[in-house]
Amino acid sequence: MMENVSFATAGAHARAPEMPVKMFGRKVEVFYGQKQALHGVDLEIPERQVTALIGPSGCGKSTFLRCLNRMNDTVAIARVVGDIRLDGEDIYDKSIDVVELRARVGMVFQKPNPFPKSIFENVAYGPRIHGLFKNKAHLQEIVETSLKRAGLFEEVKDRLDEPGTGLSGGQQQRLCIARAIAVSPEVILMDEPCSALDPIATATVEELIDELKQNYTIVIVTHSMQQAARVSQRTAMFHLGRIVEVGPTEKMFSNPDDKRTQDYITGRFG
C-alpha cells in the first residue's frame, strides 16, 4: 500500500486533497556506465494533471521521463536506482511485465514516429498485440474513439487505409497520440512532443493535451517555457541531474523560490 508521501522540496506547495499522487519517484539515480545522469531525484506526479519537466539541455529531464516506463532498460549501459511507483506498485519489481507497464504508461516522442502501416493499423497495433478487443467491430470502435480523442478523426476518416507516414507532421504526432491512447493507458509521457511542429500544429497539440488531462495523467518534457506555462498545472525544474524546485506552475513562473529557476525562466541561462 502506498504511504502518504510528501517531499519537502524547495518551493513545493501543499496539493489540494482531490489530487491523489498517480506516480512518484524517490531518490532516483541513473547511471550510463560511469557517468551519473540523475542524482537523488524526488518527484510526485498528481493524477489527471499535466506535470511539466523543464530545465536546460542535458539536465536529466528526459532521462527521468524514460525511467517512468522503463525505456532506459533499452540502453545496455543504463542503470536505475531508487524507488519509482505507479499506484503504489514498484515498477522496477522483477514481477512487473514491462510490456504491460508500457501499455499503462504510454509515450509520445519528440519526432512523430508513425509505423509504416495504414492510419487504421497504426492505432490498431496496440490493441492487437495486447488482445484488447473482442471482435472486428470492437477494434473499429477503439480506433475511431482513439482518433476522435486525439482530434484527428474528422481529418482522416475517409482515408484510414492510407499510410500514416503520408500525414503532415502535426497530424502524424496526433496519430502517435491516438496510438498511445488506444491501449487505454493511465499515464502519457510526452518528450518534447511539439519541437518538430510548426506553431499551428503546436497549438492543436497543446489544446489536445488540455483535453486529455480529463482522463489521463500527463508528464511533458518541454524546452518551451511558454508551453509549460500554458499546458501544465505543476512544474519541476531540473538542473545538472537534480530537481532544484517543484511546485504549482503559476507559482513557479511568477514567483520561484530558487534563483536558478528564475534565471532559466527569464532566459539568463539554458
PyMOL commands that set and color helices and strands:
alter all, ss='L'
color gray80, all
select helices_A, chain A and resi 61-67+71-74+98-104+119-130+136-149+153-156+164-166+169-181+199-212+225-231+249-254+259-265
alter helices_A, ss='H'
color red, helices_A
select strands_A, chain A and resi 21-32+35-46+50-54+78-86+89-90+105-108+187-191+217-221+234-239+242-248
alter strands_A, ss='S'
color yellow, strands_A
deselect
rebuild
show_as cartoon
